[in-house]
Amino acid sequence: MKCEKFVNDYLPAIRAIIANKLIRFGLTQQEVADKLYLSQGGIALYKKQARGKKLNELGGKLKVKEKIEELAGKIISRNLKEEELEKEYCEICRSIFSS
């Protein structure tokens, strides 16, 4: 059940944080979509804050924020394979439910 809660509640918020960081870094919505294995339309929804509304629940979790920052840096510096990205999401999930 933790995976389901993560995917439904937290993953969209994490993707929104990362997408917005990558856009501020100078990537286009399509480039961000390619790096996150999502559609450009999905990235537009994250940018408009129409998705990922559970951002506030991550606010007090410093360890989780650090992991999200690290992941954003990895995504900027190189192209992660989809499997690598999924493993990173799993690490963040473990941090959320262990704190």
N, CA, C and O of each residue as an XYZ file, in Angstrom:
396
protein
N       0.804     -1.208      0.000
C       0.000      0.000      0.000
C       0.846      1.272      0.000
O       0.412      2.309     -0.501
N       2.075      1.189      0.571
C       2.921      2.376      0.588
C       3.271      2.811     -0.829
O       3.315      4.004     -1.128
N       3.521      1.835     -1.698
C       3.849      2.182     -3.087
C       2.686      2.909     -3.747
O       2.881      3.882     -4.475
N       1.484      2.431     -3.485
C       0.305      3.062     -4.079
C       0.147      4.495     -3.583
O      -0.130      5.400     -4.370
N       0.322      4.701     -2.284
C       0.237      6.057     -1.738
C       1.337      6.939     -2.318
O       1.099      8.100     -2.652
N       2.533      6.389     -2.435
C       3.635      7.155     -3.006
C       3.317      7.585     -4.432
O       3.462      8.755     -4.788
N       2.883      6.626     -5.242
C       2.613      6.920     -6.663
C       1.470      7.919     -6.810
O       1.524      8.811     -7.657
N       0.453      7.771     -5.997
C      -0.714      8.655     -6.125
C      -0.508     10.029     -5.501
O      -0.964     11.036     -6.042
N       0.176     10.067     -4.367
C       0.273     11.325     -3.621
C       1.606     12.041     -3.770
O       1.642     13.248     -4.011
N       2.693     11.308     -3.630
C       4.005     11.957     -3.556
C       4.731     12.060     -4.889
O       5.370     13.076     -5.160
N       4.651     11.047     -5.714
C       5.390     11.084     -6.978
C       5.020     12.292     -7.838
O       5.915     12.927     -8.395
N       3.729     12.634     -7.968
C       3.424     13.847     -8.743
C       4.060     15.106     -8.149
O       4.513     15.981     -8.886
N       4.092     15.196     -6.820
C       4.715     16.362     -6.181
C       6.209     16.396     -6.450
O       6.773     17.456     -6.722
N       6.851     15.231     -6.375
C       8.293     15.149     -6.640
C       8.582     15.501     -8.089
O       9.518     16.247     -8.377
N       7.790     14.974     -8.990
C       7.977     15.311    -10.410
C       7.780     16.800    -10.649
O       8.501     17.402    -11.445
N       6.814     17.397     -9.969
C       6.574     18.840    -10.132
C       7.789     19.643     -9.687
O       8.202     20.585    -10.364
N       8.361     19.264     -8.539
C       9.550     19.959     -8.037
C      10.689     19.841     -9.042
O      11.323     20.834     -9.397
N      10.939     18.619     -9.494
C      12.045     18.391    -10.422
C      11.791     19.087    -11.752
O      12.693     19.728    -12.292
N      10.586     18.973    -12.284
C      10.270     19.614    -13.572
C      10.502     21.113    -13.500
O      11.095     21.699    -14.405
N      10.038     21.730    -12.430
C      10.214     23.180    -12.306
C      11.677     23.572    -12.136
O      12.102     24.611    -12.641
N      12.445     22.759    -11.436
C      13.885     23.025    -11.311
C      14.569     22.940    -12.676
O      15.402     23.780    -13.018
N      14.211     21.926    -13.438
C      14.832     21.754    -14.753
C      14.438     22.877    -15.710
O      15.253     23.320    -16.520
N      13.209     23.330    -15.619
C      12.767     24.448    -16.462
C      13.517     25.719    -16.062
O      13.971     26.471    -16.925
N      13.647     25.961    -14.753
C      14.414     27.136    -14.295
C      15.874     27.034    -14.707
O      16.534     28.050    -14.923
N      16.379     25.815    -14.816
C      17.758     25.593    -15.263
C      17.925     25.941    -16.740
O      19.047     26.141    -17.207
N      16.809     26.017    -17.483
C      16.869     26.424    -18.880
C      16.411     25.373    -19.874
O      16.466     25.604    -21.082
N      15.961     24.227    -19.393
C      15.481     23.189    -20.306
C      14.060     23.521    -20.779
O      13.286     24.152    -20.059
N      13.741     23.098    -21.970
C      12.382     23.271    -22.473
C      11.479     22.213    -21.840
O      11.957     21.231    -21.272
N      10.188     22.427    -21.946
C       9.246     21.439    -21.425
C       9.448     20.086    -22.102
O       9.339     19.048    -21.449
N       9.737     20.083    -23.379
C       9.956     18.818    -24.080
C      11.232     18.135    -23.597
O      11.260     16.914    -23.446
N      12.277     18.905    -23.355
C      13.520     18.321    -22.836
C      13.301     17.717    -21.447
O      13.810     16.638    -21.142
N      12.545     18.419    -20.619
C      12.228     17.903    -19.292
C      11.400     16.632    -19.418
O      11.654     15.650    -18.721
N      10.418     16.649    -20.300
C       9.578     15.467    -20.518
C      10.427     14.277    -20.940
O      10.225     13.164    -20.455
N      11.361     14.506    -21.827
C      12.236     13.421    -22.288
C      13.073     12.866    -21.138
O      13.239     11.652    -21.021
N      13.594     13.741    -20.297
C      14.443     13.296    -19.197
C      13.658     12.561    -18.106
O      14.202     11.694    -17.423
N      12.373     12.913    -17.945
C      11.546     12.287    -16.910
C      10.646     11.179    -17.471
O       9.868     10.572    -16.736
N      10.759     10.926    -18.758
C       9.965      9.886    -19.422
C       8.467     10.162    -19.266
O       7.677      9.272    -18.950
N       8.106     11.430    -19.501
C       6.726     11.876    -19.426
C       6.379     12.612    -20.702
O       7.231     12.807    -21.569
N       5.128     13.020    -20.816
C       4.720     13.808    -21.981
C       4.969     15.289    -21.724
O       5.056     15.724    -20.576
N       5.082     16.050    -22.791
C       5.245     17.502    -22.661
C       4.008     18.098    -21.999
O       4.119     19.038    -21.213
N       2.840     17.562    -22.308
C       1.603     18.048    -21.692
C       1.597     17.834    -20.187
O       1.101     18.674    -19.437
N       2.146     16.715    -19.750
C       2.253     16.459    -18.317
C       3.153     17.472    -17.639
O       2.852     17.947    -16.544
N       4.250     17.801    -18.286
C       5.174     18.802    -17.735
C       4.485     20.159    -17.649
O       4.678     20.890    -16.677
N       3.690     20.501    -18.648
C       2.951     21.764    -18.621
C       2.005     21.811    -17.418
O       1.840     22.860    -16.796
N       1.386     20.678    -17.094
C       0.495     20.632    -15.928
C       1.269     20.782    -14.626
O       0.788     21.415    -13.685
N       2.464     20.205    -14.567
C       3.298     20.411    -13.377
C       3.693     21.867    -13.257
O       3.692     22.432    -12.163
N       4.029     22.473    -14.379
C       4.451     23.875    -14.371
C       3.308     24.795    -13.908
O       3.539     25.772    -13.195
N       2.083     24.472    -14.319
C       0.913     25.263    -13.932
C       0.404     24.915    -12.537
O      -0.550     25.519    -12.049
N       1.038     23.949    -11.907
C       0.654     23.443    -10.588
C      -0.737     22.819    -10.598
O      -1.456     22.853     -9.600
N      -1.103     22.246    -11.750
C      -2.358     21.509    -11.845
C      -2.157     20.062    -11.398
O      -3.128     19.350    -11.142
N      -0.916     19.633    -11.306
C      -0.546     18.319    -10.777
C       0.494     18.522     -9.690
O       1.181     19.542     -9.649
N       0.598     17.540     -8.813
C       1.625     17.614     -7.770
C       1.251     18.517     -6.624
O       2.095     19.248     -6.105
N      -0.003     18.478     -6.222
C      -0.494     19.397     -5.199
C      -0.115     19.015     -3.775
O      -0.427     19.761     -2.847
N       0.540     17.891     -3.570
C       0.923     17.460     -2.224
C       2.320     17.971     -1.848
O       2.983     17.401     -0.982
N       2.750     19.027     -2.494
C       4.080     19.581     -2.219
C       4.245     19.952     -0.753
O       5.319     19.766     -0.180
N       3.196     20.470     -0.148
C       3.285     20.918      1.249
C       3.591     19.770      2.198
O       4.249     19.972      3.219
N       3.124     18.573      1.877
C       3.382     17.426      2.748
C       4.861     17.042      2.754
O       5.327     16.387      3.687
N       5.588     17.438      1.736
C       7.024     17.154      1.687
C       7.837     18.241      2.375
O       9.032     18.075      2.618
N       7.184     19.346      2.683
C       7.872     20.522      3.198
C       8.748     20.299      4.403
O       9.856     20.832      4.454
N       8.295     19.525      5.384
C       9.055     19.356      6.607
C      10.034     18.203      6.591
O      10.649     17.907      7.614
N      10.189     17.558      5.478
C      11.036     16.368      5.394
C      12.359     16.730      4.725
O      12.512     16.600      3.511
N      13.300     17.182      5.527
C      14.582     17.669      5.014
C      15.331     16.590      4.233
O      15.879     16.866      3.166
N      15.358     15.379      4.751
C      16.051     14.277      4.090
C      15.461     14.020      2.697
O      16.188     13.747      1.741
N      14.150     14.111      2.606
C      13.461     13.898      1.328
C      13.810     15.027      0.364
O      14.095     14.781     -0.808
N      13.787     16.251      0.852
C      14.137     17.400      0.002
C      15.552     17.272     -0.543
O      15.809     17.583     -1.706
N      16.466     16.812      0.305
C      17.847     16.628     -0.133
C      17.942     15.582     -1.239
O      18.681     15.760     -2.207
N      17.200     14.501     -1.093
C      17.210     13.449     -2.116
C      16.622     13.960     -3.428
O      17.109     13.608     -4.502
N      15.586     14.781     -3.350
C      14.990     15.356     -4.560
C      15.988     16.286     -5.237
O      16.120     16.274     -6.461
N      16.692     17.095     -4.442
C      17.721     17.988     -4.985
C      18.832     17.186     -5.674
O      19.276     17.536     -6.767
N      19.267     16.119     -5.025
C      20.304     15.266     -5.609
C      19.833     14.674     -6.934
O      20.580     14.641     -7.912
N      18.594     14.209     -6.952
C      18.054     13.614     -8.180
C      17.977     14.654     -9.289
O      18.335     14.367    -10.432
N      17.516     15.850     -8.968
C      17.454     16.909     -9.980
C      18.841     17.171    -10.558
O      18.990     17.351    -11.767
N      19.850     17.192     -9.699
C      21.223     17.388    -10.160
C      21.690     16.277    -11.080
O      22.347     16.535    -12.089
N      21.352     15.038    -10.737
C      21.717     13.907    -11.598
C      21.042     14.018    -12.960
O      21.656     13.743    -13.991
N      19.785     14.419    -12.955
C      19.036     14.532    -14.209
C      19.615     15.635    -15.086
O      19.689     15.490    -16.307
N      20.025     16.735    -14.464
C      20.616     17.836    -15.221
C      21.962     17.421    -15.810
O      22.263     17.731    -16.963
N      22.768     16.722    -15.017
C      24.126     16.414    -15.448
C      24.214     15.284    -16.465
O      25.166     15.222    -17.243
N      23.233     14.397    -16.464
C      23.279     13.301    -17.433
C      21.871     12.743    -17.648
O      20.953     13.014    -16.875
N      21.728     11.974    -18.695
C      20.453     11.329    -18.962
C      20.391     10.016    -18.190
O      21.180      9.104    -18.437
N      19.451      9.927    -17.257
C      19.259      8.687    -16.527
C      18.387      7.754    -17.353
O      17.436      8.197    -17.998
N      18.699      6.494    -17.334
C      17.820      5.515    -17.959
C      16.552      5.450    -17.117
O      16.555      5.790    -15.934
N      15.488      5.015    -17.740
C      14.212      4.967    -17.027
C      14.313      4.099    -15.765
O      13.739      4.437    -14.730
N      15.032      2.999    -15.851
C      15.189      2.117    -14.689
C      15.958      2.808    -13.569
O      15.649      2.621    -12.392
N      16.956      3.602    -13.932
C      17.721      4.343    -12.929
C      16.833      5.372    -12.234
O      16.899      5.552    -11.018
N      16.005      6.040    -13.028
C      15.093      7.035    -12.480
C      14.107      6.374    -11.516
O      13.813      6.923    -10.454
N      13.601      5.209    -11.882
C      12.676      4.490    -11.008
C      13.343      4.114     -9.688
O      12.722      4.221     -8.631
N      14.593      3.677     -9.738
C      15.320      3.337     -8.509
C      15.486      4.567     -7.621
O      15.385      4.474     -6.398
N      15.739      5.708     -8.236
C      15.867      6.949     -7.466
C      14.543      7.296     -6.791
O      14.521      7.710     -5.632
N      13.444      7.127     -7.520
C      12.125      7.369     -6.924
C      11.884      6.429     -5.741
O      11.319      6.842     -4.729
N      12.305      5.179     -5.862
C      12.136      4.215     -4.772
C      12.926      4.647     -3.534
O      12.455      4.492     -2.408
N      14.122      5.187     -3.747
C      14.925      5.683     -2.625
C      14.199      6.830     -1.918
O      14.177      6.901     -0.689
N      13.613      7.716     -2.703
C      12.879      8.834     -2.107
C      11.668      8.309     -1.350
O      11.354      8.797     -0.264
N      10.990      7.325     -1.910
C       9.834      6.713     -1.250
C      10.227      6.154      0.104
O       9.533      6.377      1.096
N      11.335      5.430      0.153
C      11.807      4.873      1.425
C      12.089      5.983      2.432
O      11.824      5.821      3.623
N      12.618      7.094      1.970
C      12.890      8.226      2.864
C      11.600      8.825      3.413
O      11.538      9.221      4.577
N      10.589      8.887      2.585
C       9.308      9.468      3.018
C       8.694      8.611      4.114
O       8.241      9.133      5.132
N       8.678      7.321      3.914
C       7.978      6.451      4.845
C       8.816      6.035      6.049
O       8.299      5.422      6.982
N      10.103      6.363      6.034
C      10.941      6.043      7.186
C      11.058      7.231      8.138
O      11.473      7.072      9.287
N      10.695      8.413      7.664
C      10.829      9.600      8.529
C       9.543      9.963      9.227
O       9.503     10.933      9.984
